[in-house]
């Protein structure tokens, strides 16, 4: 039985090391079965970490898609624990240091975004800690994100979410840029550095 999301506490604005919402298969060995909401620390703490959660210093809030199958911090989660990160928007900053402009990036249709993620449950010094990371891909020429950053989240759709959650599936078709015009930006133009 999936958890009741009304009992979960998380912030609507999530920053690295803050608690955030993600959705995962109830049984990771059955990726096409029921899903459940979970709250965890944004910044994956891999199973091999032995200290407290705050002792984990590596920057693991984002995972490069081309490294997820091989990088020790993400390899186990990629093989066994994939998730969906629901979001209304995400942010990028442009402009000079000290006076950067925050850009909210959302779906051009106004609907939610579903982003690819990996999760872990790690036995830290203070007990079990749930954590997750967002999977990022490169930005190609002409992509909506091109003028803001050289990387972007892996966006999931109804057609590819099953392949993403299935550790035995080929995810090469999942890791592709969204259709041009599918993202909206506020403010709409980057600020020069």
KARA-V670641 format. One record per residue. N is the residue number from 0. RES is the residue in three letters. SS is DSSP state (A for helix, B for strand, O for the rest). PHI is phi in whole degrees, -180 to 180 (999 if undefined). Layout:
n: <N/N>
res: <RES/RES>
ss: <SS/SS>
phi: <PHI/PHI>
//
This chain:
n: <0/1/2/3/4/5/6/7/8/9/10/11/12/13/14/15/16/17/18/19/20/21/22/23/24/25/26/27/28/29/30/31/32/33/34/35/36/37/38/39/40/41/42/43/44/45/46/47/48/49/50/51/52/53/54/55/56/57/58/59/60/61/62/63/64/65/66/67/68/69/70/71/72/73/74/75/76/77/78/79/80/81/82/83/84/85/86/87/88/89/90/91/92/93/94/95/96/97/98/99/100/101/102/103/104/105/106/107/108/109/110/111/112/113/114/115/116/117/118/119/120/121/122/123/124/125/126/127/128/129/130/131/132/133/134/135/136/137/138/139/140/141/142/143/144/145/146/147/148/149/150/151/152/153/154/155/156/157/158/159/160/161/162/163/164/165/166/167/168/169/170/171/172/173/174/175/176/177/178/179/180/181/182/183/184/185/186/187/188/189/190/191/192>
res: <UNK/UNK/UNK/UNK/UNK/UNK/UNK/UNK/UNK/UNK/UNK/UNK/UNK/UNK/UNK/UNK/UNK/UNK/UNK/UNK/UNK/UNK/UNK/UNK/UNK/UNK/UNK/UNK/UNK/UNK/UNK/UNK/UNK/UNK/UNK/UNK/UNK/UNK/UNK/UNK/UNK/UNK/UNK/UNK/UNK/UNK/UNK/UNK/UNK/UNK/UNK/UNK/UNK/UNK/UNK/UNK/UNK/UNK/UNK/UNK/UNK/UNK/UNK/UNK/UNK/UNK/UNK/UNK/UNK/UNK/UNK/UNK/UNK/UNK/UNK/UNK/UNK/UNK/UNK/UNK/UNK/UNK/UNK/UNK/UNK/UNK/UNK/UNK/UNK/UNK/UNK/UNK/UNK/UNK/UNK/UNK/UNK/UNK/UNK/UNK/UNK/UNK/UNK/UNK/UNK/UNK/UNK/UNK/UNK/UNK/UNK/UNK/UNK/UNK/UNK/UNK/UNK/UNK/UNK/UNK/UNK/UNK/UNK/UNK/UNK/UNK/UNK/UNK/UNK/UNK/UNK/UNK/UNK/UNK/UNK/UNK/UNK/UNK/UNK/UNK/UNK/UNK/UNK/UNK/UNK/UNK/UNK/UNK/UNK/UNK/UNK/UNK/UNK/UNK/UNK/UNK/UNK/UNK/UNK/UNK/UNK/UNK/UNK/UNK/UNK/UNK/UNK/UNK/UNK/UNK/UNK/UNK/UNK/UNK/UNK/UNK/UNK/UNK/UNK/UNK/UNK/UNK/UNK/UNK/UNK/UNK/UNK/UNK/UNK/UNK/UNK/UNK/UNK>
ss: <O/O/O/O/A/A/A/O/O/O/O/O/O/O/O/O/O/O/B/B/B/B/B/B/B/O/O/O/O/O/O/O/O/O/B/B/B/B/B/B/B/B/O/O/O/O/O/O/O/O/O/O/A/A/A/O/O/O/O/O/O/B/B/B/O/O/O/O/O/O/O/A/A/A/A/A/A/A/A/A/O/B/B/B/B/B/B/O/O/B/B/B/B/B/O/O/O/O/O/O/B/B/B/B/B/B/B/O/O/O/O/O/B/B/B/B/B/B/B/B/B/B/B/B/O/O/B/B/B/B/B/B/B/B/B/B/B/B/O/O/O/O/O/A/A/A/A/O/O/O/B/B/B/O/B/O/O/O/O/O/A/A/A/A/A/O/O/O/O/O/O/O/O/O/O/O/O/O/O/O/O/O/B/B/B/B/O/O/O/O/O/O/O>
phi: <999/-62/-65/-82/-65/-69/-90/-89/-111/-160/-86/-76/-100/-113/-121/-50/77/-90/-77/-142/-92/-143/-124/-140/-63/-58/-118/-57/-81/-126/-66/-101/-87/-63/-110/-137/-77/-145/-118/-152/-75/-78/133/-61/-105/-69/-57/-84/-71/-110/-92/-82/-60/-70/-80/-77/-102/-64/-82/-120/-73/-125/-126/-69/-58/-76/-112/-65/-83/-122/-72/-53/-65/-117/-54/-65/-64/-62/-72/-135/-139/-101/-145/-114/-109/-79/-152/-89/-167/-138/-121/-134/-117/-132/106/-73/-56/94/-146/-74/-101/-89/-110/-83/-116/-137/-73/-64/-86/87/-82/-75/-104/-125/-112/-75/-145/-126/-134/-149/-121/-118/-83/-88/-56/-88/119/-64/-126/-86/-149/-152/-138/-95/-87/-115/-124/-70/-99/-99/-58/86/-64/-53/-79/-53/-80/-107/-164/-94/-135/-150/-63/-86/-89/-99/-126/-58/-79/-115/-63/-62/-65/-63/-74/-93/-62/-91/-86/-78/-96/-61/-79/-78/-87/-148/-65/-69/-58/-59/91/-89/-113/-118/-125/-138/-64/-78/-123/-67/-100/-67/-77>
//
